[in-house]
Amino acid sequence: MNRSSRPARLLVLPLLASALALAGPLPAASAAPAAPTADPAFLPELVVPGQPLPQPRTENLLAAGPKGFLHGARDNRMAWTSYDTGATTLVSGYNEYYDDYARTPAQYGATGDYTVVGSPNNGDTSWKLQNPATGTSVTLTTPTTTWVTGVYGDAVLAKTMVPESPGSGSLKIGSLAFLRADASGGTVNLPVTGWPDASGIPGRIRFLGGDAKEAALGFNDSAGKYRIALADTHTGALRVSPPVASGDTNVSSCAGREAIGPDRIAWFGTDCNAHVLPRVDLSAAETVLPFGSTNLPDAIGIAGDWLLSIDHPNAGGPNNPSPNQAPLKARPIAGGAPVTLLPHAAPNVVPTPDGGVLVEGGDTSSAWQVQRVTPAGSAQPTVATTGYRVEPDAYTIVTESLSENVLTTAESGSTVDQGFAQRQVTLGAAPAVGARTSIGTDLYPDPSQLCMAGSNRCNTMVGTGDGRVIHPGTRGTGLIVRQGRNAKAVPLPQGLPAANLTEASGRYVLVNTSTYQHPGQVVLDLDAPTPGTQVAATSSYVATVDAGTLYSPGANPGEITALDLATQQSRTVQTGKACPVTNLESSRGWLYWNCGTQRLAGVLRPATGTAIDVASGAAAMGDGFLLYTDTNSYSQVVDFHTGTPVTSNIKTNLRSDGLWGPWSVDRFGSGLVYTDQLSNIHLISVTAPAQGTTFTSVSPDRLLDTRYAIGQPTTDKVPGRATIGLQVAGRSGVPLGAKAVVLNVTATETDGGGHLTAWASGSQQPTSSNLNWTTSGVTTPNLVVVPLGPDGKVNLFNGSWNTTHLIADVFGYYV
């Protein structure tokens, strides 16, 4: 089943039924661990990134300090990345969902590692100034009408707003001051002074950026002349230029492009040319670099004696195989022809403390990185990567179907590769997803047409169990049957309304034709002489088809009618409960029934008479298990194939209608997949095949606990984006010749959402994860089988942007 599809079964190693309690170090030769009380045990997942789009994704660069840089994260939050370690930490910015066009230079920081966190522009009078490089912060106290304009080193430039006139609803700037924490924990308030007009501060000021030394301002004086001023961040004193070329954005759209370096300040005037002044002497003559209105860049910067510029992206569209972003160019301020530093760069430039800048750019979407432009005096600036790669967005998976270990997806986002794709899935103790193969765009519908009328019984794509996949045609007027790259249309029988798929089994397709007043479903035969011939119908919202049999509620409470679709002979199946059946699901001979209002439910195997009581409310059924969606926290799987129902959690809360992302269960295999909002594919294996190697259990023992310096020399948390090597062979009963180990890995005391990847040392890091967590302050365990490297080690990668403690307990090994 798909939601857009339907589920199957999940891997639960018999060795490890629960995660470890986290009270402290695990003593040697201890008893089996107890289940945690704070967090549920999750089923293992393999997470596979979606197909990258040909165009790069850009992250807003916000500020660059001496130790790292601040930038927008993929989910619109703010993050800070260290130059030295590459570790990335989420930062609670004061405007996380920022509007890039409303952002001013230095708003989040200028050549320092400090930034403001919290909500200072929402009336808070206590601001937190945080240094992500050290993890320290200070608190600033402000008046209630004060707003942040920028962060310059360890000082905040704040403005107060006042009415333009008594009783006026319009506001103007009333004062500017630098706020800085003093040694005693108080706040030093340094007003900006030295305005050229006797009337004091201008009501409108343009904030042009700056650094830890000075903040640059642009304004019109009382005579309407444009001035550039530099405010000392430690004294508040202004140095003001004489009237210069106007940079007033109210006069011309050419204005509004500014840059500042250690020695110069540049801005675009209303004449559409670049103007440059030396910072040491604002009364010096301006240097003018001609651009003109037809060659305006989107962003500029300064690196040494060179002016940098990035033009507006090309109009290549999402199908362009190379980035649409324009080149990063540099031209000597003293005069000369421009040179290209990068073939493609996003129009987003932030200054660095050494007088250079950071930009995003590269040759391709997959090689898009944050690049550092370093000044070389009068020589051409140099460009080198910081090592931070900006992951591209992926094609949107509109719907998906997992059937017979083949994942079929309908994907959109760029017509270059829009359409249908398939991936071979391997299940078991070490699940894997093969390479994506395009199977064409023939009969690819508008995604909005895939599910008509929003029915919660609508599956936008279903597998038949014999190599075929079915989805509705355009506007729901027919069915499309796909097998590999072949696709054919099957018209609906005359008189049927637009069809919503329910499920399929072999040649038979169950189609929901219900309306609000007229419930009903029909069964169509794909292999009839006239494909799509109707062979059965019900007058109920409730039905399921499995192995050539249509199941629907019987005439009496507790009865299910089973119709053989080939012979048209029916029989009655008893549920054993005298209640009307309100839901039916089926898979490989298993039949689930539910009496909604009475909350009674069970599973039957009619061929053997097996009956098992289970919880009501299941959304879908696989071979020996049930999937429960729309829960309060996590979706659940109940595995009943042994005769005793066992409940496990999935690391997300799936919705039955697939609104939060499509999911699918293989009714003819043993896997479940779902897709998250970033188009990552999550694969869950329900049943584990034989290992094929010899397994030996050991007394559970703790190999790693960073909280107590077990397995590492300190009690420090593992930094974000950092990898640690863990020696396994030769410890805790694992011999030196072991090939793989069974570990219970746990992330605890997390500082934000993230994931963990475990793999053999000496081998390439996988792109999938073994453990995922979504927020701060949680403890999340997972059971993994990890190969050992030649040195007997495994690597553990903290894929979070934040620090976390890690725990690893060994339970056995394979040789």
Salt bridges, closest charged atoms under 4 A:
GLU45 OE1 - HIS682 ND1 2.99
GLU59 OE2 - ARG57 NH2 3.21
GLU59 OE1 - HIS71 ND1 2.96
ASP75 OD2 - ARG77 NE 2.83
ASP100 OD1 - ARG103 NH2 2.34
ASP154 OD1 - ARG180 NE 2.96
ASP211 OD2 - ARG279 NH1 2.67
GLU214 OE2 - ARG239 NH2 2.99
GLU214 OE1 - ARG279 NH2 2.90
ASP221 OD2 - ARG227 NE 2.97
GLU258 OE2 - ARG206 NE 2.38
ASP271 OD2 - HIS275 NE2 2.95
GLU286 OE1 - HIS275 ND1 2.81
ASP298 OD2 - HIS312 ND1 2.73
ASP305 OD1 - ARG264 NH1 3.02
ASP354 OD2 - ARG372 NH2 3.67
GLU391 OE1 - ARG389 NH1 2.70
ASP393 OD1 - ARG57 NE 3.88
ASP393 OD1 - ARG74 NH2 3.46
GLU411 OE2 - ARG423 NH1 3.19
GLU411 OE1 - ARG436 NH2 2.97
ASP417 OD2 - ARG436 NH1 2.48
ASP466 OD2 - ARG468 NH2 2.85
GLU503 OE1 - ARG6 NH2 2.44
GLU503 OE2 - ARG667 NH2 3.98
ASP525 OD1 - ARG507 NE 2.83
ASP527 OD1 - ARG468 NH1 2.86
GLU585 OE1 - ARG6 NH1 2.04
GLU585 OE2 - ARG457 NH1 3.50
ASP623 OD2 - ARG9 NH2 3.69
ASP623 OD2 - ARG588 NH1 3.54
ASP639 OD1 - HIS641 ND1 2.49
ASP657 OD2 - ARG655 NH2 2.64
ASP676 OD2 - HIS682 NE2 2.82
ASP705 OD2 - ARG702 NH1 3.24
ASP705 OD2 - ARG707 NH2 2.83
GLU749 OE1 - HIS805 NE2 3.83
ASP751 OD1 - LYS717 NZ 3.11
ASP809 OD1 - ARG702 NE 2.68
